[in-house]
Amino acid sequence: MAFDAPQPAACPDAQIRHWFEVEIGAIYIAKIGGILRPVRILRQYIEGGHNERKWVAKNLETGRLCRIGRATRLRRRLGERELFERGLA
């Protein structure tokens, strides 16, 4: 009998694991300074010669810009209902 591990998308707090899962303009929960905060991804930038993809995001609680260096810093994308409940829509 084979054991089927749950898929990351099935978990409500699953991390974004790959750069191609990140969408510009979307709102995600991100770990910033050890605290989970809602952020809107504004744009992508490439730093260095290693073709590493990074993003500039806006912290929606403080209004400050921050840099997301790895896709694993993003926990999950917020849905329309959650945006409305948090007053971000």
Secondary structure, 3 states (H helix, E strand, C coil): CCCCCCCHHHCCCCCCCCHHHCCCCCEEEEEECCEEEEEEEEEEEEECCCCEEEEEEEECCCCCEEEECCHHHEEEECCHHHHHHHCCC
